[in-house]
Amino acid sequence: MYDAEAMAEVEEGAAFIARAPKLMDVLNAVCAVYRVGKMDMMSLCRNAHLVEARDAFYYCARTFTPRTSTEIGVFFADRDHSTVLAGVARAKQRFAQHRERLVEVAKRLGVAVDEVQQ
């Protein structure tokens, strides 16, 4: 009646959603690792350090949670989904420079470090 392979895939997806960190957890971890405040992260300031931290948040939120770009943007000071996508692209582009910090964020979230990849 039910395809066992399809059921296993559904159960795996449900398990991922159940153990995935919340967006607020990702924000807290990124703020701690990058040593910035939440209000600074959500501000419109274009300071390079804040832009790097925001991009790290966008990357980690897309990678470690089941949330869409639109949901992440709405959570993060009502930013547009294209802002999130651009931030993820910048984070991937500069991945080698920020890998250590991204791994630290993953550890704080309890995410397997092997999930941190370009």
C-alpha atoms as a printed R data frame, in Angstrom:
    type eleno elety resid chain resno      x      y      z
1   ATOM     1    CA   MET     A     1  0.000  0.000  0.000
2   ATOM     2    CA   TYR     A     2  2.696  2.519  1.017
3   ATOM     3    CA   ASP     A     3  6.073  2.722 -0.609
4   ATOM     4    CA   ALA     A     4  8.612  2.009  2.158
5   ATOM     5    CA   GLU     A     5 11.263  4.174  0.511
6   ATOM     6    CA   ALA     A     6  8.900  7.140  0.277
7   ATOM     7    CA   MET     A     7  7.854  6.703  3.908
8   ATOM     8    CA   ALA     A     8 11.494  6.628  5.008
9   ATOM     9    CA   GLU     A     9 12.120  9.864  3.098
10  ATOM    10    CA   VAL     A    10  9.139 11.539  4.763
11  ATOM    11    CA   GLU     A    11 10.281 10.364  8.197
12  ATOM    12    CA   GLU     A    12 13.809 11.631  7.517
13  ATOM    13    CA   GLY     A    13 12.417 15.040  6.528
14  ATOM    14    CA   ALA     A    14 10.257 15.181  9.644
15  ATOM    15    CA   ALA     A    15 13.240 14.267 11.803
16  ATOM    16    CA   PHE     A    16 15.298 17.069 10.219
17  ATOM    17    CA   ILE     A    17 12.576 19.612 10.937
18  ATOM    18    CA   ALA     A    18 12.219 18.387 14.519
19  ATOM    19    CA   ARG     A    19 15.942 18.706 15.281
20  ATOM    20    CA   ALA     A    20 16.633 21.817 13.186
21  ATOM    21    CA   PRO     A    21 17.576 24.912 15.184
22  ATOM    22    CA   LYS     A    22 15.182 27.831 15.374
23  ATOM    23    CA   LEU     A    23 16.034 31.104 13.609
24  ATOM    24    CA   MET     A    24 16.451 32.842 16.973
25  ATOM    25    CA   ASP     A    25 18.977 30.171 17.993
26  ATOM    26    CA   VAL     A    26 20.917 30.800 14.772
27  ATOM    27    CA   LEU     A    27 20.837 34.558 15.397
28  ATOM    28    CA   ASN     A    28 22.065 34.116 18.987
29  ATOM    29    CA   ALA     A    29 24.908 31.832 17.878
30  ATOM    30    CA   VAL     A    30 26.038 34.155 15.069
31  ATOM    31    CA   CYS     A    31 25.902 37.183 17.386
32  ATOM    32    CA   ALA     A    32 28.030 35.341 19.955
33  ATOM    33    CA   VAL     A    33 30.637 34.144 17.453
34  ATOM    34    CA   TYR     A    34 30.897 37.454 15.582
35  ATOM    35    CA   ARG     A    35 30.572 39.474 18.806
36  ATOM    36    CA   VAL     A    36 27.815 41.774 17.614
37  ATOM    37    CA   GLY     A    37 24.464 42.698 19.111
38  ATOM    38    CA   LYS     A    38 21.109 41.640 17.702
39  ATOM    39    CA   MET     A    39 20.052 45.241 17.127
40  ATOM    40    CA   ASP     A    40 23.280 45.906 15.220
41  ATOM    41    CA   MET     A    41 22.656 42.816 13.086
42  ATOM    42    CA   MET     A    42 19.195 44.036 12.149
43  ATOM    43    CA   SER     A    43 20.215 47.649 11.578
44  ATOM    44    CA   LEU     A    44 20.779 49.177  8.163
45  ATOM    45    CA   CYS     A    45 24.457 49.885  8.933
46  ATOM    46    CA   ARG     A    46 26.798 48.696  6.166
47  ATOM    47    CA   ASN     A    47 29.883 48.259  8.339
48  ATOM    48    CA   ALA     A    48 31.937 45.389  6.867
49  ATOM    49    CA   HIS     A    49 31.960 43.414 10.122
50  ATOM    50    CA   LEU     A    50 28.163 43.621 10.387
51  ATOM    51    CA   VAL     A    51 27.692 42.668  6.736
52  ATOM    52    CA   GLU     A    52 29.870 39.585  7.280
53  ATOM    53    CA   ALA     A    53 27.847 38.636 10.363
54  ATOM    54    CA   ARG     A    54 24.551 39.105  8.504
55  ATOM    55    CA   ASP     A    55 25.776 36.995  5.601
56  ATOM    56    CA   ALA     A    56 26.829 34.295  8.069
57  ATOM    57    CA   PHE     A    57 23.334 34.395  9.579
58  ATOM    58    CA   TYR     A    58 21.695 34.073  6.162
59  ATOM    59    CA   TYR     A    59 24.006 31.177  5.219
60  ATOM    60    CA   CYS     A    60 23.486 29.330  8.508
61  ATOM    61    CA   ALA     A    61 19.736 29.917  8.490
62  ATOM    62    CA   ARG     A    62 19.425 28.498  4.944
63  ATOM    63    CA   THR     A    63 21.808 25.619  5.626
64  ATOM    64    CA   PHE     A    64 20.765 24.510  9.114
65  ATOM    65    CA   THR     A    65 17.010 25.232  9.122
66  ATOM    66    CA   PRO     A    66 14.151 24.220  6.834
67  ATOM    67    CA   ARG     A    67 13.125 27.886  6.435
68  ATOM    68    CA   THR     A    68 12.774 29.558  3.042
69  ATOM    69    CA   SER     A    69 14.549 32.756  2.027
70  ATOM    70    CA   THR     A    70 11.281 34.649  2.398
71  ATOM    71    CA   GLU     A    71 10.732 33.355  5.941
72  ATOM    72    CA   ILE     A    72 14.302 34.211  6.919
73  ATOM    73    CA   GLY     A    73 13.956 37.717  5.457
74  ATOM    74    CA   VAL     A    74 10.684 38.375  7.296
75  ATOM    75    CA   PHE     A    75 12.250 37.177 10.561
76  ATOM    76    CA   PHE     A    76 15.341 39.283  9.994
77  ATOM    77    CA   ALA     A    77 13.958 42.821 10.142
78  ATOM    78    CA   ASP     A    78 11.506 42.223  7.275
79  ATOM    79    CA   ARG     A    79 14.164 42.002  4.588
80  ATOM    80    CA   ASP     A    80 13.390 40.826  1.077
81  ATOM    81    CA   HIS     A    81 14.128 37.234  0.030
82  ATOM    82    CA   SER     A    82 16.598 38.494 -2.584
83  ATOM    83    CA   THR     A    83 18.637 40.123  0.205
84  ATOM    84    CA   VAL     A    84 18.878 36.727  1.888
85  ATOM    85    CA   LEU     A    85 19.879 35.018 -1.364
86  ATOM    86    CA   ALA     A    86 22.550 37.646 -2.044
87  ATOM    87    CA   GLY     A    87 23.906 37.229  1.498
88  ATOM    88    CA   VAL     A    88 24.083 33.444  1.107
89  ATOM    89    CA   ALA     A    89 25.915 33.886 -2.205
90  ATOM    90    CA   ARG     A    90 28.437 36.293 -0.606
91  ATOM    91    CA   ALA     A    91 28.989 33.886  2.299
92  ATOM    92    CA   LYS     A    92 29.649 31.027 -0.124
93  ATOM    93    CA   GLN     A    93 31.987 33.218 -2.166
94  ATOM    94    CA   ARG     A    94 34.042 34.090  0.941
95  ATOM    95    CA   PHE     A    95 33.608 30.655  2.499
96  ATOM    96    CA   ALA     A    96 37.314 29.921  2.947
97  ATOM    97    CA   GLN     A    97 37.831 33.118  4.964
98  ATOM    98    CA   HIS     A    98 34.946 32.434  7.338
99  ATOM    99    CA   ARG     A    99 34.945 28.649  7.641
100 ATOM   100    CA   GLU     A   100 36.283 28.653 11.228
101 ATOM   101    CA   ARG     A   101 33.560 30.997 12.417
102 ATOM   102    CA   LEU     A   102 30.849 29.088 10.570
103 ATOM   103    CA   VAL     A   103 32.053 25.853 12.155
104 ATOM   104    CA   GLU     A   104 31.912 27.544 15.566
105 ATOM   105    CA   VAL     A   105 28.312 28.636 14.883
106 ATOM   106    CA   ALA     A   106 27.462 25.055 13.869
107 ATOM   107    CA   LYS     A   107 28.977 23.715 17.093
108 ATOM   108    CA   ARG     A   108 26.976 26.190 19.180
109 ATOM   109    CA   LEU     A   109 23.819 25.023 17.413
110 ATOM   110    CA   GLY     A   110 24.641 21.359 17.880
111 ATOM   111    CA   VAL     A   111 24.766 20.817 14.134
112 ATOM   112    CA   ALA     A   112 27.147 18.290 12.613
113 ATOM   113    CA   VAL     A   113 30.227 20.159 11.432
114 ATOM   114    CA   ASP     A   114 30.241 18.218  8.156
115 ATOM   115    CA   GLU     A   115 27.066 20.122  7.211
116 ATOM   116    CA   VAL     A   116 29.195 23.284  6.955
117 ATOM   117    CA   GLN     A   117 30.233 23.174  3.329
118 ATOM   118    CA   GLN     A   118 30.511 25.533  0.443
